[in-house]
Every structure is written in structure tokens, then in C-alpha cells.
Amino acid sequence: MKRKNMYAFCRRLSSALLLTFISTSINAQDINVKGRVIDENGEPIIGANILVKGTTNGTITDYDGNFSLEVSDKNAVIRIGYIGYKDYEVSASQQNLVIVLKENTEMLEDVVVIGYGTVKKSDATGSVTAIKPDDFNKGLQTTAQDALVGKMSGVNVVSGSGAPGSSATIRIRSGASLSASNDPLIVIDGVPVDNSTIEGGGNVIGAINPNDIETFTILKDASATAIYGSRASNGVIVITTKKGTSSKPQINYSLNLAMSTTTKRLEVLDAEEFKEFVPTVTGVPSNPSFGTASTDWQDEIYRPAFSQEHNLSVSGKIKEKTPFRASIGYTNQAGVIRNNDYQRVTFNGGISPKFFDDHLSVDLNLKMSYESNDKVDDSVVNSALRYDPTRPVMTGSATASTDPGLGYFIWMNGNSPMAIQTDNPVALLELQKDNTAILRSIGNANINYKVHNLEDLSFTLNMGYDILSSKEDKDVPELAGMMYTANMKDGTGLMYDGKQEKKNALLDFYGTYAPDWGEKHNFNVMAGYGWQHFWRKYNTTTLSPEGEELFSPTHYETEYYLLSLYGRLNYTFNNRYMLTATLRADASSRFASNNRWGYFPSVALGWKISEEDFFKEQEVMTDLKLRLSYGQTGQQDILNDYPYMTTFNVSYPESSYLFGNTWYQTYRPNGYDPDIKWETTTTYNAGIDFGFLNNRIYGSIDYYKRHTKDLLNTINVIAGTNYAPVLTTNIGAMDNQGAEFSINFVPINTKNWNWSVGFNYTWNDSKITKLNMVDSDDNFVQTGSISGTGKTVQVFMVGERPYTFYLAKQAYDASGKPLEGQYIQPDGSISSTETRYATGKSSLPTSYLGFNTQVSYKNWDFAISGHGSFGNYMYNFVAADQYVQSVYSDQGSYSNILKVTKETGFQTQQLYSDYFLENASFFRIDNISLGYTFPKLWNSSSSLRLTFGVQNVAVFTGYSGIDPEIYSGIDREVYPRPRTYSFSASLSF
């Protein structure tokens, strides 16, 4: 698979470099040299350069790899070259040549995509990392982010939950903002996509089939990201999808079959333990009423889940001039919670014609996807932990269709359902139907023109769009149990309809000038203009099954624009000393005219020490490059598109006022800040790239320091100073520093055996340095909501890391058991006063790592990958929310508890005790795969690969909850990550 992708990649690159200067000066005495150029698989190489060494006399190979060249001197040397292959030289005196070119692996890996262009990895001055997903993930990949987990230093990917189709939190160098978005900018084939929230759930990059992705390129430091200016403070992920090749048509079909199961369940009291323990609890009646059933509610909601995925792609070249690729994919993934199912259909098409002697290149890309997600209620896992194990799932009533609860057990108070009770978890799954359907299309046309007779100058026009439409339908019948605890709380059913539309249009026009100044000087300058428009619309209605409006409909429609001017200069002297300078100016319609423009410069220096003469005297170290960079990036990605102007909300009908005999709707002003402006992040980066033993060992080390000022922060303001008590404004600053290390090495590389190992490690530390005009010890912003209004457990505080936990310090007895309601005070004394403090412990990890290794023997291959996170803490709300006396309510219902709750012995709820704050460091083995490839099934270009794999193999952690990997650091109602066993087959011909 890796070999085939390299072959496709080099062919794609070559399509932009064919037809170099060819001389036509031929005389009558010329020798005609003929031959054929093929690769190591016997496939013809189309467009290989055939050149008489030391002259401009040459030609290129045709569709079958053949060439014919007139040579005036039989002693001349002919050089055969093709991008991605090693050059080959042969004497002109030889005839009927068959030349086999060998792949140049280093060159294939050497080109990375950057903003508005590409660059050789060896010439990159910024912190840039590129990976090919096909090289790492040999088994099942359902979402694009699966390919990123643990693969690169400085990149932390945490999936939202184990639900199929769920999104992930992606952080590059921990993020640079507080209230504004910390998501990286995602650019797909030149189109910066809208990564704002998809209403009703959904994965922001779920529209991209991971099988269509050629490379991920991660831009981390300001030198690499500043060319994107706006939205680049949190890094940039450039996704390049697979394109057509210059070879004969290639067809690939892949099949994935998988089964998923839960890996861990929390221990609760079973029916007998429950009956034995409940009577001992204070407040429980002397003769408690238990049911006769013995129900394991976790067994009732979980299931083995089966999934399938099919992908078909066709690539090739039309009439020897136009590479193309088209693919379709279908995914049907079942969740480990009953009735949770996800389906996705994707299409990806691209065609790249060339005109006017290859001076005009057109690259057309179209991606479409349809996702359907049958979701389950977020509270179902917690309900399964709490529900009385002595009660049955169904009542068995003969009048179930007309009973409250529709035949599912619910708690009754006489003939009326109790208004406060835990919902029957099976009823939550069976009676609620909640589906989100998402239709998305991303496309662009990239047109590049090399000026005739001035080929060093080219112009590029990129026009793109990103359109999304989502619809959520939720239906709950009359008399369903959950309709007595929510909605109207009288059994009235529910029909909810939410619709969202998003449109993103893009235009970029830039010119590139790269003159040939000889071997010692390499110069490239680029300048351009960009325009982007974002539009969103959202509507909801909530009706009863009879069509009666239960709640007022909601509606919003909003838009904003970005205008950009940008430029970049790259200069390399003597292939040793490199300079990169960029400047981008962005204007955002989210700011007033006096603050609309932001200016983001960067400069980077590089020194290829390995090219110096003194370095070449030794043979151990192959490559050594030093990188230094400085730059600024901007941030304007906030929820409100009009934060600088006065806006008004129209009241709902139920909030109208009566004047005379007429009801009037009111207009409520929103808070605003006329001086709001760009948040700016300044980054310093120092890095070293190294290679040993002919690059059998290679890697990089980076240290960075970032300072963010004018933080876009949402804060409380003094009543009467603005129209709203909460305002988004520029206030605060934050420092961020870290170190990154990555290394790859090949211990074994023989004819039959190959063993490669990759490891990366990241350390990061963030500190808030300013939050208000005048900061004080009691000045902080609460965050980290747990339940109810105003209940939070995290803060933003000066001198602390973001998302630091803010809890009361639990007191313990001599044996180490927590003393209920007793806390250690700042002076060291112990009292019942619940004094909260900044614990110095955050949900953000202080370090994380990734590991992967692959071993191949002939046609067999075996791979393992994993990742870990360290220094991150978790507030175990599942445990904190429970207490011994919660087994019985004053209305007469019973609830189960965790076994650990019984052991802790807290009689009442202790939400703010730091007893429930746990170290959530972990190491997870993500994937293990074993594969076998059958080459040359019926000809040299056909192959079959079979793979068996396991995902989420094991987790090593001291955390007591279901899963230690939750980005928010608050464990509540979490959908467990399953363990998945998969079988994959891939047929190419």
C-alpha cells in the first residue's frame, strides 16, 4: 500500500513538471536512440525526461514509456529522470534500451504542502509535519481524525465519545485562547472550511472519507501559519486528498467488517446487594418496598455492535493528458449502545487537465457526503447506573399502550407518575427517536497559469465553497416516561425539528515568481488577495404529536466576511542558508472599521549545517538543520458575528407586554463593545532537524514560546455599564511554552525484513497572566459546568493554567478515609466551611506522547500504535453526584449507587470536594494489526491485501472511571469508547 501511494504521489507531482526546455536542433548525421522506461513493477513511466547530458536536447516518454531521441554524438551520455525516482545514465551508443528506474524514497517524502504552495521538507524553515495516513493505519479508519491520534508531536486529538460519528477535539500546542475558539484552521484541498459547531451534533470533518486522504500537513509555528493570518493562532491542518495519476486506470476496492464491545463497566450494587444495603440507610422506611426482578441495567443498554464499510475508487489518465480520480464510500457503523447507528455515504472526485503546452493547469475537486446519525439520549448511561436493580424493564400490563410509561416501568405516586425520578434507561432508548441528517459539499477550482515566455511567473486563481445542511428530528410519543420528567412534565409527546444551513464561499488570487538565478541562489516570492464569506441560518420548532406549538420557535441568521492581502518571500543561498518572510493583513467584518484590519508578520531563518564542508568530513550524521522563527497570528473566531454594534433580540410571544387591548413584542438589546479587536498571538520557535546513518534515524526537536494578548474573553460586567451582564471583549493575556521531540528509525532494512519505529513526545505549559484591568487574588472566571445553574468546578485565574480545578480541600482521618463535610482551610485548620481554592491541577495534560512500530517480512506486516497523556486531571462527576442517602427519595422512589459510593460512605452530596479530583494520566494501545499482501494476482498491477486488527486494545491508568480520556476533564454521562475487532480486504488492479 505504501509503495503504491508513493508511486501515485510521484506521478501526480510530475504532471506539473513535464515538457521542460527541449531543443529541436537536429542534423542529418544524428544517431536515433530508442528505448523504454519502466518502474520496478514493470509499469511504464509516462513523461520521464530523456536528456543528453550537458545539453538542452531531450524528449519525454509517451503513454507506453517509449522514447526516441536524435543524438549527434555516439559518445554522448543520456540522462533519464523522473520525479520520485533516481536518475539513470546510459551511453548513446546503446540501442533498444529498457531502463528500470528505482524509487527515490527520500525525494518522495521530501515535499510538504504549505499555505498557497509547496516546499521541500529540507528547505522548510517553519515547524511543519506531514504524514500519510496509509503509512500508519493499516486497519479500520472511520473518521479523518483517527489517522492523527498520537502520530505527531504537538498535536493532541481526543475523540468526543465512543459514539459512532462523534467529533473530536484537536489541539495544536494546546491552543492560544480562552473564550474564543481553540480549534485549528482546517484547509481541505485549498478550501479553509467552516469548523463551527454543527447543530444536532456531527463531526466537523466527518464529510471527508479517510480513505480519500493523501496527506495531513500540520503547520505549528508562526512562520508556517502566519500566511493564513486570521484563524491560524491555533495552528493549521492542511488536508490533501488523493488525486489522479499518470498511469493506466487503477481500480481499488476495500471492505472493512468490524465488531465492537464495551471494555469496562462501573460496578453498581446488584439486586441482592441493593436489598441488603438500602434498609441500613438513614431516612429509608423501615419496610422498604423492593421489586422482584434482578435487572442489570448496563446489560440492557449495551450490545455487541457490528459495522461495515465499503470503498471503491478509480484513478488514471484521460487521453494521456488529464489525470482523474473518483471514489465512493459507504459506512454503516453501529454503536455499543442499543439503537445508536451511524451511516455515511461519500463521494470524492477530481480531475486535473492541462492546456496550452502545459502552461494552463486546472485542478477541479468535488466532495459530497450524506450522514445519518440515530442518536441516543446523553443521560442513558447515568440512568443505567442509577436505576433500581429490583425493577423490571417492562411492567407486563395488559393496558400498556394507554398506561403512563407505555408499558415500561416508571415510578408512580398513586395514579400519577412522579415528577422527579430517574428515567427508565431502556425506555430512553426505545421510545425516543432522535436522528440528525447532514448533507455537505466541498469543492474548488484551482487554475494555474505559467506565463508564456516567462515561465518563472505564474498566477493562481482558487475558487471554492463549503455548503452544509443539517436536520435534526426528535420524536417522543405521548405518555412516554421521560415526558413526565421533561418537556411539559404532563406526558405530552414531543416533535422537535431543527434545521441548520451553512455556506462558506472562497476566492484566492495570487502570483508566484521563481526566477532561475543559478545554482547558489534560490528565490521565490508570492503575493495574493483573498475573500471569504461565511453565512449561517438556524430554525427550530417544538410541537406536540397533534401539532400544537409547545415552545416558541427559535431562529437566527448571521454572516461575516474576511478580506486578506498576503505575501511570502523564500530565499536560499548555496543550499545552506534560508530565509522565509511573510506578511498577511486580514480584515474581519466582526470588528468596527477602526479595528477591522489586523497585520500578521513572520520571519524565519534556516541553516543546513549538513551542507557545510566541515560537516561532510564525518559519516555518522547525515542531516542537520537549525531553524529559528518569529511571527504573529490573529484570532477572531467568536460566537457573535456582530460584537461591536448594538443588536436586539425580539422577544418570544409569551414574553409580550399588554398595552391597552394589544400585546406587543419587546426588543431586548444585547451587550456590545465598540472597541473589540483582534486577539494576537506572538510565537518564537527554535528547532533542529537531524538524521543519522543515511537517515536510518531521523527526527526533530522544537522549543516554542507564545504570548497571547488582547484575549477575546467573555466576562461578567458591572450591572448598568452595558446592556447585558456578560460581555465579550479584549481583556487578558496568556503565556504558553513547550518542547516537542520526534524520532523515527529503521533498525532493520533487508531484502525480506523491515522494521521501523516512530516516537514523539510533547511537553506544554500554559499560564494566564492577565484577566482584568486590575487583577486580584479573588478575580477569576468560572467555567467547567457540572449540573444546574452556577455549579462549576474550573476557573480561569491569573497565575494558573487554563481550566484549573477550583474545589474544597478534603480532610481525612488518620486511616486516610475522607471526613464527610470537613475541609482544610487556608490556615491549615479543619472545619465544615466549604472554602474552595485553585488546586493547581488542570484538565490539560502537561505532556503527551505517541508511539508506532511496523515490522514486515516478505508479504507479512505487523503494526502497533499507541498514545499517552500525562499530568491531566479528571473531576469524577459520576461519583461526586452520588451519595448514600440518594438510594431513596422523599417521593418514594429508589435509586442504585456505585459500590465505591457505599465504600466512601458520604451520606449527602459533596460536589465540591477535591476527593473526586483524580489523576487521569494514561497510556492507550490504539491499534494492533496483522496483514498479508498477495502481489501480482493476475498481472503485475493487481494485488490483494488482508488485514486483521484490534482498536482500543488496552488502557493503562489509575483513574477509577470508565475512561480517562475526556478533554473537558469532567466525567459525566460519557459514552464509552468500545474495543473494535476488524477484518479488512483491499483489492487493487
N, C-alpha and C positions, 0 to 999 in steps of 0.2 A: 504493500500500500504506500509506504514511504517513497519507494523508488518510483512508482507510477506518478505520485504527486509532484516529485521533483521533475520528472520528465515533462509533465504538463506545464509546470511553472516556467521551465526554461523556454519551452516553445512559446508560451504566452509573452514572455519578455522579448523574445527575438522578433516578434511581429512588429515591434516598434523600431527595430534597428536594421531591417533588411534594406537591400539596394543601396549600399554605400557607393562612394565615388568609383565608377567603373570606366576604364579607358576604352576607347574604341580604335586606338591607333594600331592597326594590324597590317603587315606587309605580306607579300606573296610567298616569302620563304618561311613563314611561321609554321611551327610544329603544332599539330592538333592533339591535345591531351584530353583523353576521355576517362571518365570513372564514375563511381557510385559511392555515396556517403551514407553509412547506416550507423545506428547505435548498437549497443552491446546486446540488445534483444533482436537484432536483425531488422528493425523498423527503419524505413528511410527517413533521413533528416532533410526536411524541406527548408530551403533558404539558407543553407550553410554557405559561408563566404569562401570562395576559392580565389586566392590572390597570389600573383607572382611576387615573391619576397623582394622588397626594396623598390617596388614599382606600384603604380595605381592600376595596373592591368589585372582585371579579375572578372568574376561572374558569380552566380549563385546557383545552387542546386534546384532542380524542378520538383514536381509533386512526388516523383518516384525516387528522389535523391540523386538523380543523374546530373552530370555536368559535362560541358565541352568547352575547352579554352584554347585559344591560339597563343602559342608562346614562340618568341623569336629566337630564343637561345636554349638549346637542348640541355645545357648545364645549369639552367635556372632552377631555383628551388621554389616549389609551390607550397604555400601555407594554407591549410584548411582549418577554419574556425567556426565555432557556433556558440552562442551564449549558453553558459551552463556546462560546456564541455571543454576538455583540454585541447589546445591547439595540436595539430599534426602536420609535420613537414615531410615532403617527398620530392624526389628528383623528377624533373620534367621529362627525362628520358624514358621513364616507365610508362607503359600503356595499359589500358583496360584495368584501371585501378579499382580496388574495392577497399575503401577506407573505413575502419571502425573507430568512431570517436568514443572516448571514455568520459563519463560524467566527472565534472569538477565540483565535488560536493561543497567545498569551501565557497565557491562562487555562487552556487545555488542558494546558500544560506546568507549571502552577503548583502542582499538588497532589502531594505525596510521601507515601509510606507510612512511618510511624514505629512504634515499639512501641506496640501497643494503641491505634491511631488513625491519623489523617492530619493533615497540616498544610499550609498554603500554603507553597510554597518561599520566598516573600518574607517569611514570618513565622518561618521556621526559624532557631533560634539556634545549633544544632549543625552539625557538619560532615557534611552529608548530600548524597549524589549519587544521582540517579536516571537511568536510561537505558531506552529502549525498544529491544529488540533489532531489531525490524523496521525501525527508522530507520537502522540502521548496516549490518546484514548482509543484503545483497540476494541472496546466493548460498547455497551449501550450509552448513548448520549441523547437525552430527551430535550434539554434546553441548552441554549448557547452558553449560559454561564457555567454549565457543568465542565466545559473544557478549560475554564480559567482557575478552578479551585486548586490552590496550592502549587500552581505552576510557575509563578513569578514572584520575585521579591518585591515588596512594597505594595502588593495587591492583595486585599483581603476580601474574599467572597463568602457571604453567609446566606444560605437559602432561607426564605421566609418561614417555611414549614415543610413538612413531608408530603403535603397535598400535591397531587399532580397538577402541573401547570402553574405552580406557585412562583412568585417572583423572588428575586434575591437582592440583598443589599451588597453593593460593590463599593469599596472604599480604596482609593489610591493614596497612600501616605496619610491615611487616617482622616482625610477631609480637612477643609480650612475654614468652615463656617459654623455658626451655631443655629440660628433660626432659619437662615437661607439653606438652599439645597446643598448637600454634600455629595450628590451623585456626580460621577464623572460625565463629561460630554461623550456621547456615543455617535460616531460617524460611520455610516454604512455605505460603502461604495461612493464616498464623496458627499453624502447627504447627512448633515447633523440632524438627528431625529429628535422628536419631542419625547422626553423621558419623564414627563409629569405623570401623576397618578392616573391610572385607568379606573374609572368609577365601576364599582361592582367587582373589583379585583382584576387580576390579569398580570401577566409578565410583560414588562416594558419591551423586552427584546424577544418575546415569545413568538413573534411573527417570523423569526429567522430560523430556518431548519439548520441545526448544527452540521448536518452532512453537506451543506452548501458552502460552508465557511472554509476559505483557503488559509487565511492568516488572521490572527489578532496582533495588532501592534499597540503597545501601551506607551504613551508619552507621559513622562512623570515630572521632569523638572521644567522650570520656566522657559529654558532655552527651547525645549521641544514643544511646549504647549502655548507659548506666547503668541504664536502665529494665529492661534484660534481666539486669543484675547478674551472675549466675553465667554462666560460659562466654562473656562478652562482652568479655574483655580483648583479644581479637584481632579485634575488630570484628564486625559483623553484616551478613549478606546477606539481605535480605528479598525473596523471590521471590513476585510476584503473578501468577497465571495469568489468562488471558483468561476473561471472564465473558459471560453472555448480554446481549443488547441490548434496547432498547425498540422496535426496528424490526421490519419484516416479516422472515420467516425468510430467513437468509442462508446460502448453501452455499459452501464453499471447498474446492477440491481442488488439491493441489500434488504435483508429481512432480520428483524430483531423480535425475539419472543422472550417474555420475562414473567417472573412470579415474584411478588413482594410480600413480606410478612413483617409483623412488628418485632422489634428487637428487645424491648424492655417495657414492662408494665409496673405501675406503682402498686404496692401492696396495701390493700384495704382489709378491713375485717370481713371474714366470710359470715354466712348466716348464723352458724353456731357461736362463733366468737362474738358476733353482734348481740345475740340474745343473752349471752353471759355477761357482757360488759355493760350494756345500757342500763340495767337496773341499779348499777352501782354509782351512777352519775347523779350529782345533785340536781334537783328540780324535775327529775323524771318521776311520773306517777308510780305508786308502789306496785301496781299490777299493770305493767306496760302491755299494750296490745301489739303483738307481732303477727306477721303473716305466716303462712305455712310453706311458702316457696323457699328455694335456695338458688338465688339468681346471681350469676357472675355477670355483672353489667358490662364489664370490659369485654368479655367474650361475646356479648350480644351486639356490640357496636363494631368490633374488629372482624376482619376476614382476610383470608389469603387473596391477593389481588393479582389478576392476570392482565398482561398488556401485550400489544403487538405494534410493530412499526414496519412500514414498507417505504422504500425509496427507489426511484428509478430516474436515471439521468442519461442524457445523450449529449455527446460533445464531438466536435470535429471542425471541418472547414468546408465552406460552400465555394465551389468553383475556384479552389486553390487560393482564394483571396480573403475570405470572410470567416474568421473563427466564430463559432457559436457554441452555446451550451444551454440546455433546458432540463429542468428536473421537476419532478412532482414527489410529494411525500405525504404519507398518511400515518398518523399516530393515534392509537386508542389505548389510553392508559387508565387503569382502574386504581383508585385509592384504597388504602388498607382499612379505611372506614367505610362501612356499607353505604351504597347509593352515591358514592363520590366517584364520578367518572369524567374524564377529560379526553376530548378529541380535537385533532388539529389536521387541517389539510393545507399544504403549502405548494406554491409554485415559484420557481426561480428561473428566469430566462435572461440571456444576454447574448448580444451579437456585436461584433466589432469589425465593420467593413472599413476599407481604406480606399482612397480615391486620389487621382492626380499624382501618380507615381509615388504613392505612399506619403504624400505631403499632408493630406487631409485624413485624419483618423476620427472615426465616430465610434463611441462606446455606449451602447444602449442597454440599460438594465431595468428589469421589472421583477418585483417581488410581490406576491399576494398570499394572504393567509386567511383562513377561517378557523376560529377556535370556539369550541362549545364546552363549557365547564358546568357540570352539575355539581354544585357546591353543597356542603353540609354546614349546619349551624356551628359557629365557633365555640359555643358552650357545651357541645355534646360530650367532649372528653371529661370536662369537670363534672358534668351531670352524672356520668357513669361512675366517677369516683365517689360521689356523694349519695347516690340513690340507695334506699333501704334494700339490703340484700334478701330480706324475707318477703318481699313483694313480687308478684308475678309481672311479666311483661304485659299480658292481656288479662282482662277480668273474666272472660268467658261468658259475658252477659248475652242473653238472647235478644236484648234490645240495644246492642252495641251501637248501631247506626244512629240512634237518637239519644244515646247517653252522653253526658259531658265526658270528653276524652275519647269518644268514638271507639270504645272497647279497650283502649289502653289504660292501664292503671293510672289514676291520679288521686291525689288526696282530696277527700271530701269533708266538708263541715256540715253534717246533716245531708240535705239535698243539694247543697251548693258547693262548688269547688272552692278550695282555699285560694285566696288572692296572692298569698306569699308561700311558695313552695318550689322545690327543685323540680324541673321538668323531666318527665319520663324520657330518658335518652333514646330509646328505640322509637318512641313517638316523634321525637325531634327529627329522626332520620326518615321515617316512613310517611309522615303527614305533611311535612314541608317540602315543597318543590321549589328549588332556587337555581335558576340557570342564567349564566352570563354568556352571551354570544358576541364575539368580536370579529369584525371584518377589517382587514388592514391591507393597504397597498403602499409600497415604497418604490419609487422609480426615479431614474435620472437619465439625461442625455449629456454625455461628455464629448465635446467636439474640440479637437486639437488641430491646429493648422501650423505647419512649418513653412515659413515664408520662402517662396521660390527665390533661388539665387542668394538667399540669406538664411540658410537652414539653421544657423545658430540662434535665430529668433523664432519663437513660436508663441501662439496665442491659444488660450483655452477658455471655452465657454461651458460652464456646467449648470444645467437647469434641472432641478429636482423637486420632488414632492413627497410628503408623508401624510396619508389620509387614513383616519381610523374612525370606525363607527362601532359603538358597543351598546348592547341592550341587555338589561337585567330584568328578568321576570320571576317574581316570587309569589307563590300561591299557597295559602293555608286554608283548609276548609272550616266551615262553621263547626263549633263545638270541640275543636282540637284543644288539647290540654294547655298548650302554650298560649292560646288566645285568652286564657283566664289569668295569666301572669304578665301578659304584654298586650300590645295593641290597645283595644278598648277595655280589656280586662273583664269582658262580659260574654266571651265565647264567640263574638262576631268574627267572621273569617276575614281574610286579607287577600287582596290582589294588588301587588306593588309592581309598578312599571317605571324603570329608569333608563333614560336614553342619553347617550353622550356622543358628540361628534367633535373631532379634532382635525384641523387642517394645518399643514406646515408647507409653505412654498419657499423655494430657494433659487437664487441666481448668483453665480460667481463668474467673474470675468477677470482673467489675469494673463499677463505676459511673462515669458521666461527668456532670458538672453544668456547663452552659454558659449562664448567665443572660444576658439582654439588658440591659446597663447603659448603653445609649445609644451614640452614635457614638464617643465618646472612650475608652470602656473595653471591652476585650475580655477576658473572663475564662473560663478553662476549667480544671476540676480533675478528676482521675481517681484512683481508688483501687481496688485489687483484691487478689485472692488467687489463687495458682497452685499446682498439684500436678502432678508429673511422675514417672513410673516407667519405668525402663529395665531390661530383662531380656535376657540373652544366654545361649545354650547352644551348645556345640560338641562334636562327636564325630568321631573318625577311626578307620578300620580299615585295615590294610595286609595283604593276603593274596597268596598265590601263585595262579596260574591254577587250581590244583587245590583252592583253598580253604584251604590251610594258613596259619595265622597267622604272619607273618614278624616283625612287631614288635608290641609290646603296644599295644592301643588307647589313645587319649587321650580325655579327657573333662573339660569344665569347664562349670559353670553358675554364673552370677553375676548380681547385680542391685544397683541403688541407687535412692534416691529423692531428689527435690528438692521442698522446700516453699518458697513465696515469699509475701511481702507487699510490695506496691509502691504507689507513688503519684506523681503528677506534677501540677504547677501551671504553667499558662501564663497570662501576663498581658501585655496590650499596651495602652499608653496613647497615645491620639491617633494611632494607626497609625505611631508613630515609635519608641517605647521599649518594649523587650520583655524579659521575664523568664521563664525556664524553670527550675524546680527539681524534682528527682526524688529519691526515696529508695526503695531496694529492700533488703529483708532476705531472705537466702536461707539455708536450712538444707539441708546435704548429709549423707546417711547415710554418706558416706565418712569423716567425721570423728567423733571421740568427742563425747559430749554437751557437754563444756565448751568445745569449739571448733566446734561444729556450725553456729552461726549466723555469717554474715558480713553486714556492713552497708555499703551502697554508695551514697553520696550524690553528687549533682552539682548544679551551678548554672551557668546561662548567661545572658549579657546580650546584647542586640542593639540597635543604633541605626540606624534608617533615615535616614541623613543626607540622602538624596534627597527626603525629605518635609519637610525644613526650608525655611522661606521663603527664606532666603538662597541655598539651593541652586537653587531654581527660577528664579533670575534668569538663569541660563545655559542653553543649549540643547544643548551638546555632550554632556554626560554625562547619561544617563537615570536610572540607578540607582546607588546607593552605600550599602552596608550594612556596618557593623562588627559583628563577633561576638567575644565573649570567653567562655571556658568553663573550668570546673574540674570534675573528677569522679573517682570511683574505681570500678573494676570488679574482679570476682573471677575466680579460676581454680581449678577442682577436677578438671579433666579429665585424669586419670591412668589408667594401665592397671589398677591394682589397686583393686577396689571395697571392700576391707577393710584398708586400710593401717595402721589404728590398733589392730588387735586381733591376737591370736595365732591364726594359722591353720596347718593341717597339710596336707601332701600325702601321699597314700597311695602307697607305692612300687609300681613295676611288679613283676609276678611274678618276673622274672629277678633282681630285687634283694631277694628274700625271704631270711630267715635261717632256718637249720635248728636247731631245739632239740629234742633227742631224735630222734624219727622224724617230726616235723611241721615243715612250712615255714610261717613266719609273715611276713606282710607288715608292713613298718615304716611308721611315721608320722614324716615329716620336718617340723619346724617351719620356718615362713617368717619372715623378718625383719619387724619391725614397729616403728612409732613411735607411742606412745600420745598424743604431743603434736602430731601433724601437724595442720595447719590451712590455712586459705585462703591462697593466693597472691594478693597485692593489687597492682593497678597504678593509679597516680595519674597523671592526664593533664591538662596545661594546653594550651589551644588558643586561638590568635588568628587570626581570618580576616577577609577583606574580599571581599564580592561586589560586582561592578561591571557597569555596562552603558553603552555609548556609542551615540550616534546612533540613538535609539529602539530600543536593544538589537539593532542590527545587529552590534554587537560586545559580547560579554558573557563573564564568566568569574569566577574566584575565586582568591584567594591564601590559603594557610593555613600557619601555623607551629605546630608542636606539640612538646611535651617530655613524655616519660613516664618514670616511675620505678617499677620493679617490685621489691617487697621480698618476703621470705619465699618465695623461689623454690622451687617444688616440684622438687627436684633429686635425681637418682639418683646416689649417691656410694659409693665404697668406704669401709668402716669397719674399724676395728682388730679383728683376729680375737679372738673371745671376748667382745666387747662386745655382740653381738647374735646372733640365731640364724643370720643369713646374712651373707656378706662384702659384700653390696651392699644398700643401703637407700635407700628414697625418703623424703625428709624435707624440712623447710623450712630451706634454707640458701642464702645468696647473694642478690645484688641485681644489677640491670641498669638502665642508663640508655639511653634511646632518644630521639633528636630528629630532626626532619626538616622539610622545607618542600615544599609542593605548589603547583603553578600549573597552571591550566587556562584555556583561552581558546577561544571559538568565534566565528566571524564570518561574515557573509554578504556577500562582495564584490559579488555581482550578484544582483538580485532584480527581474526584469521579468516581463512577461506570458508570454514564451516561455522566458526563460533564468533559471536559478537556480544559484548556486554557493555552497556552504557549506564551511567549513574548520574542523576541530577539532584542537586540540593540547593535550597535557598532559605535565607533567614533574614528577618526584618525586626529591627528594634525601633520603637517610636515613643516619643514623649510629647504631650501637649499640655500647655498651661494657659489658662485665661489670665491675662494681665490687666484688663480694664473692663468694667461693666457699666459704669455710670460716670457722670461728670465729676463727682466726688465719691470715691469708693470708701466703704467702711466694712467692719467685720460682719455686720448683720445685713449687708447688701448682697443679695443673690436672687437668681431667677429660678423658680421651682419648675421642675419637669419630671418626667417619668411617672405618669398617671397609673394608678393601680386599680382603683374602683371608686365609684361615687364621685361627687363633685369636690374638688380640692384635695383629694387624697393623692399625694405624690411622695416619691421616695428618692428622687435625684435632684440635683441642683447644678446650675452654672454659678460658680463662685470664683472670685479673684484668688489666684494662687493655687487653684485646684485644676485637675483635669476635667474636661467636659464630661457630663453625666456621672459626676461623683455622687455616691450614695449618701443620703442625709437621714440618719437614723439615730435612735437612742441606744446608748451603750449598755448592753445587758449585763446584769450582775449574776454571779454564780456562787453556789455554796462550796464547801471545802472539797466535796467529791466531784465538782465540775458540773453539777446539774444546774440549769438555769433557774433563778428565783423569779417566780411569776410577779410581774408588776414592779420589779425592783431594778433600778438603773444607776449606773455610776455617773456621778455629777462631775462637772469640770474641775472641782476642787478635790476630787477623789473620794468624796463621801458617797454613800448609797442611800437612795430614797425612792419614793414612788413617783417622783416628778419625772415626767417623760421628756427630759431635755435632749433635744436632737443635736447632732454635731456632724460636721463633714468628716466622713470616715477615712478619706484619703484613698478610697477604693472605687474604681470606676468600672463600668461595663466594657470600656475599651481595652483591648489587650495591650500590654506593654511590648510584646514580641509575638511573632508567629513565624511558622516555617512550612516548607513544602519539601516533599521527597518523592522521587520516582526512579525506578530502575527497570531496565528491559534486558532480557537475555534471549538470544536467538541461536538455534543450532539447525543449520540447513533450513528446512521449511517450517520448523517449530519456533514459536516465540512465547515468552512468558513475561508478564509485566506486573509491577506493583506500584501503586502511588498512594500517598497519604499526606495529611497536613495537620498542623497543630497550632494551638493558640494558648498563650501563657500570660498570666498577670491580669486576666479579666475576671470580674466577679459577677455573681448572679443573685438577685433577690428572688427567693423561692416563694412567690406569692401563693402557689398551690398549697404549700404547707402553712404559710402565715395566715391564710384565710380560714384555716380550720382550727377548732378548739374543742375541748372535751364536751362542753355543755351544748355544742351545736348539734348533738345527736337528737335533741328533742326541741321542738318549737312550742311556744305557748298556745299555738292554734291546734296542736295535737299531732303534727306530722313528725316523722323520724327521718334522720339522715345518717349516712355512714361517714366514717372518718378513716384517715390513713392510720396504719399501725404505728407509724412514727409519732403521730399526734397523741395517741394513747400513751406512748412511752415518755414523751416530753411532759405531758401532764398539765399543760396550760388549760385552766378552766374557762377562761374568757379570751377573747381575741386580743392578740398582741401585735398589731400590724407594723408598728414602728420599731420593733426590737431588732437590733443587728444580729440576733441569734439566727435569723433567717437569711443572712447575707453569707453566701458561700463562695469559696474559690472555685471558679468554673474552668480552670485550665484543663486542657485535654490534648490528646493526640488521636487522630482518627485514621484508620486504614480505609481509604476511599474505594480503591478498586484493586481487584486481582483478576487477571485474565490469562487464559491459555489459548493459543491459536495455532492453526496449521494452514499453510497455503499450498494449494495444488497448482503449480505453474503449468503453462502450456497444455491446457486441457485438450484442445483440438488443433490449436495453432500457437504461434509464439506470442500472440497478443491476448490470449484467453487465460483466465485464472479463476480459481475459487478459493475463498478464504473462510474457514470455520473458526468461531471463537466461543469459548465458554467463559463467563465472567461472573463476579460477585461484586456488588456495590454496597458501601457502608458495612464493611466486613466486621470491624470491631472499633470500640471507643475505649480509651484508657483515661479515666478521670476520677477525681474524688468527689464530684458533685453528686448529690443524692437524688436529683430529679430525673425526669425521663431523658433529657438531652441537655448537655452543657453549652451547645452552640446556638445561642439566641442573641441576635445583635443588640437588641434593646437592653439586655441584661435583666429583664423581668419575665419570669417563667409563669405564664398564666394561659390557660386554655390553648396549649400548644399541640398542634397536630404532629404526632411522632414521625420521625424520619424512618422509613422502612429499610429493611435489608432486601436487596433485589438480586435474584439469580437469573442470568440471561444466557440465551443462545443466539448467536448472530451468524449469518451467512452473507457473503458478498461475492457476487459473480460479475466478472468483467470480461468483455470481449469486444 
